[in-house]
Structure formats: C-alpha cells, structure tokens
Amino acid sequence: MDQSGRLSGVENPIVNPAAEHVTLDHQEAFGAGAFARLAVELHDAGGVEETVEAVVQFALQAEACSYAGVVLTLRGELETAAVTDPLVTEIYQLQADVGEGPMLTALGEGVVVHVPEVKAEKRWPAWAARLTQDRVGSALHVPMWANEQLIGVLSLFNTEPNAFTADDEAIAHILARHASVAVASARDGETMAAAVDARKLVGQAMGILMERFDLDETSAFEILKRYSQQNNLKLRDVAQDLIDTRKLRGSDGE
C-alpha cells in the first residue's frame, strides 16, 4: 500500500531533546516473541518504505488501534511515509493545513501525545473543530528517536474514545524504538547505495573523457567538477548526462 506523500505547508521543527528511556519489563516479556519477529522482518526490509509499512501493519496486530501511520522527517520537511488507511493521510494533512494538532505537537516537543477523546479535545481548537470524522475516537502519537535525533512520529488511532491504555502506550514505545532503529539503518543503507552509484557514474563519465581526449584521471575529474560548479549541477547528474548523450551539453569537453 503506497499512501506516502509530502505534507504541504509543514517544515520539520528544529528540536534538540534528550533521549527518552522507558522501562517496560512486563510489556517486553508479554510481547517478546512478537517483537522478535518484527525485528527480523524490519531487518529484512528492503528500504525505508518497506520498513515503515511493516511497522504500521504490525501496529494493527500489537495495539488496540483501528488505523496507524508514520510521519518521517525528510530534508527539513515532513513526509507521510506509511498509513494503513487513507483517513490517516487526511488527518495528517488537516494538521498541516491548520498549523496545529497532536502529531505536530509530538514532533515539535518530542513528547508522547495522547488524545483520549477526540470530540472532547480542547488543546488544539482549530484542529478539533475541523476533525469531524466519526471514524476516529482516540489517538496516540509517539515520537521516534534515533541516536537522540527525532526522526518521526508513530501514530495510532481507534474508532472508539478512551481506547488506549497505559499498556498500549508502553507497547507503542517499544514499537517506536524498533521502528526508529530500522528506519535509521535503512536510510544509512540507501545513502550508502546512492553514494556507490554516484561513484560508478562519475567513473564511467571520466572514462569517456579520458578515451576521447587522451586525459588522465585527474584531468578528467577536474573537467567534470568544473562543469558541475559552472552550471550549478550535481556531479552525479553531470556524469549521468555525459553517459547518456556522450557530451557535456553546452561544452566541447575541453
């Protein structure tokens, strides 16, 4: 299910909170087998998209929730990374539109935000006034931390009010911790893969210049770098264009 998308009008707030530690011996023991399976599934996920999809689907099984979603920070903005129902996307976007809401508070302050009864909520009047969906009675938003950095929020929703107990919140903390580590690892993997890919492209482009103009590696790389700087283009994009067209557009390659 691909319900991901950038939240319009929302930038990632700058926060520098301390890491949060939760002792949950009872809940850890209660769901040890299930969380072990989740850890394996997250480890085997192919990237960030697969990772967060596994998280929200697991939340439906492990929690008293009807819908779940994950919002991640991405290049200074927020992105809806995974949802189990389009309604969650609508709820996220509503908060972006009005500029307030429990998910934004959880992300901006780095705290767990529990909404026991949506219809009785007074903390975010603009949000509450426009959230008229009878399909949401209560909500729970848990920050996701990786290396003391706030990378997103795990959101749980139930159709009934007062659905989430202290045990549910404790399990949500565990799930968010698993998700945070997996997402951070997946992002690192994707970044490394992109870097390797870029190096391969640059190497191919250098080879073309070296063969065509009888250049050494240093000279070929300097041509690519100079063209990148003069045209305000990424070196990877310059290399890809040279590979595709066999020329540096607007340049004779010298």
C-alpha positions in Angstrom: 0.0 0.0 0.0 1.5 3.2 -1.1 -0.1 6.2 0.7 3.1 8.2 1.2 3.4 11.8 0.4 4.9 15.1 1.4 2.8 17.1 3.9 2.3 20.5 2.3 2.9 23.6 4.3 4.9 21.8 7.1 8.6 22.1 7.9 10.4 19.9 10.3 10.7 21.8 13.6 14.3 22.1 15.0 14.5 20.4 18.3 17.3 19.1 20.4 15.8 17.0 23.2 17.4 14.4 25.4 16.9 10.8 24.6 13.9 9.1 26.3 14.2 5.8 28.2 11.3 3.6 29.2 11.4 0.6 31.4 8.7 -1.9 30.3 9.6 -5.3 31.7 6.1 -6.6 31.7 5.3 -5.5 28.2 8.7 -6.6 26.9 8.1 -10.1 28.3 4.5 -10.2 27.1 5.3 -9.5 23.5 8.8 -10.8 23.3 8.1 -13.4 20.6 6.1 -11.0 18.5 8.6 -8.2 18.7 11.4 -10.6 17.9 9.5 -11.5 14.7 9.1 -7.8 14.0 12.8 -7.2 14.4 13.6 -9.9 11.9 11.0 -8.5 9.5 12.4 -5.0 9.8 15.9 -6.2 9.3 14.9 -8.0 6.1 13.0 -4.9 4.7 14.5 -3.6 1.5 14.4 0.1 2.4 12.6 2.9 4.3 9.3 2.4 2.5 9.2 -1.3 3.3 10.3 -0.7 6.8 7.6 1.7 7.8 5.0 -0.4 6.0 6.0 -3.3 8.2 5.7 -1.1 11.3 2.2 0.2 10.7 0.9 -3.3 9.8 2.4 -4.7 12.9 0.8 -1.9 14.9 -2.6 -3.1 13.8 -1.8 -6.5 15.4 0.0 -5.4 18.5 -2.1 -2.4 19.5 -5.7 -1.5 20.3 -5.8 0.5 17.1 -8.0 0.7 14.0 -5.5 2.7 11.9 -1.8 3.5 12.1 0.6 5.8 10.3 4.2 7.0 10.4 5.4 10.5 9.6 9.1 10.9 9.0 11.4 14.0 8.7 13.0 14.3 5.3 15.3 17.1 4.3 13.8 19.6 6.7 10.2 18.7 5.9 7.6 16.1 7.0 6.6 13.2 4.8 3.7 10.7 5.3 5.8 7.6 5.0 3.1 4.9 5.6 -0.6 4.6 6.6 -3.0 1.7 6.9 -5.9 3.8 5.7 -6.3 7.0 3.6 -8.1 8.5 6.5 -4.7 8.8 8.3 -3.3 10.8 5.4 -6.3 13.2 5.7 -5.8 13.6 9.4 -2.1 14.4 8.9 -2.8 16.9 6.2 -5.5 18.6 8.3 -2.9 19.4 10.9 -0.6 20.8 8.2 -3.4 23.0 6.9 -4.4 24.4 10.3 -0.9 24.5 11.7 -1.7 22.6 14.9 -2.6 19.2 16.2 -1.4 16.3 18.3 1.0 14.9 15.7 2.7 18.3 15.2 3.0 18.7 19.0 4.5 15.2 19.4 7.1 16.1 16.7 7.7 19.7 17.8 8.1 18.9 21.5 9.4 15.4 21.3 6.7 14.1 23.7 4.0 11.4 23.6 0.6 12.9 22.9 -2.5 11.0 23.9 -5.9 12.2 22.8 -8.4 10.1 24.9 -11.5 11.5 23.3 -11.2 13.5 20.0 -14.7 15.1 20.4 -13.8 16.5 23.8 -10.3 17.7 22.9 -9.6 21.4 23.8 -5.8 21.7 23.3 -5.9 22.3 19.5 -9.3 24.0 18.9 -8.7 24.7 15.2 -7.8 21.0 14.6 -10.6 19.7 16.8 -13.2 21.9 15.1 -12.4 20.5 11.6 -11.8 16.9 12.6 -15.4 15.8 12.3 -14.7 12.2 11.3 -16.8 9.8 13.4 -14.3 7.1 12.5 -11.7 8.5 15.0 -12.5 8.4 18.7 -9.0 8.5 20.2 -5.4 8.8 19.1 -1.8 8.2 20.4 1.3 9.8 18.9 4.7 8.5 19.9 8.0 10.2 18.8 10.6 8.1 17.0 14.2 8.6 18.1 17.4 7.5 16.5 20.7 8.5 18.1 19.0 11.2 20.1 17.6 12.7 16.9 13.8 12.9 16.4 13.2 11.3 13.0 9.4 11.0 13.0 6.2 10.0 14.8 4.3 6.8 15.1 0.5 7.5 15.2 -2.2 5.1 16.4 -5.9 5.7 16.0 -9.0 4.0 17.3 -12.6 4.4 16.2 -13.7 4.4 19.9 -12.9 7.0 22.6 -10.6 6.1 25.5 -9.3 3.1 23.6 -5.6 3.3 24.6 -4.4 2.2 28.0 -1.1 2.6 29.7 -0.1 -0.8 28.4 -0.9 0.3 24.9 1.3 3.3 25.3 4.1 1.2 26.7 4.0 -1.2 23.8 3.9 1.8 21.4 7.2 3.0 22.9 8.7 -0.4 22.2 7.4 -0.4 18.6 8.6 3.1 18.0 12.1 2.2 19.2 12.2 -0.8 16.9 11.0 1.3 14.0 13.4 4.1 14.7 16.5 1.8 14.6 15.2 0.1 11.5 14.4 3.4 9.6 17.8 4.9 10.6 19.5 1.8 9.4 17.5 1.7 6.1 18.3 5.4 5.5 22.0 4.8 6.0 21.8 1.8 3.6 20.1 3.9 1.0 22.6 6.7 1.4 25.5 4.4 1.0 23.9 2.8 -2.1 23.3 6.2 -3.6 27.0 7.1 -2.9 28.3 4.0 -4.5 26.0 4.5 -7.5 27.2 8.1 -7.9 30.9 7.0 -7.8 30.2 4.4 -10.5 28.6 7.0 -12.7 31.4 9.5 -12.2 33.9 6.8 -13.0 32.2 5.9 -16.3 32.0 9.6 -17.3 35.7 10.0 -16.5 36.4 7.0 -18.7 34.6 8.6 -21.6 36.6 11.9 -21.3 39.9 10.0 -20.9 39.3 8.0 -24.0 38.0 10.9 -26.1 40.6 13.5 -25.1 43.5 11.3 -24.0 43.3 12.6 -20.5 44.5 11.1 -17.2 42.1 10.5 -14.3 42.9 13.8 -12.5 42.2 15.9 -15.6 39.0 14.1 -16.5 37.7 14.5 -12.9 38.6 18.2 -12.9 36.6 18.8 -16.1 33.5 17.1 -14.6 33.9 19.1 -11.4 34.4 22.4 -13.2 31.4 21.8 -15.4 29.4 20.9 -12.3 30.3 24.1 -10.5 29.9 26.4 -13.5 26.4 25.0 -14.3 25.3 24.6 -10.7 24.6 20.9 -11.3 25.4 17.9 -9.1 28.4 15.9 -10.1 26.3 12.8 -10.4 23.9 14.5 -12.8 26.7 15.8 -14.9 28.1 12.3 -15.1 24.8 10.7 -16.0 24.2 13.3 -18.7 27.6 12.7 -20.3 27.0 8.9 -20.2 23.5 9.4 -21.9 24.5 11.9 -24.5 28.2 11.3 -24.9 28.8 15.0 -24.5 28.7 17.8 -21.9 25.9 20.0 -23.1 26.9 23.5 -24.0 30.6 22.4 -23.7 33.1 20.9 -26.1 34.6 18.9 -23.2 37.8 20.9 -23.1 
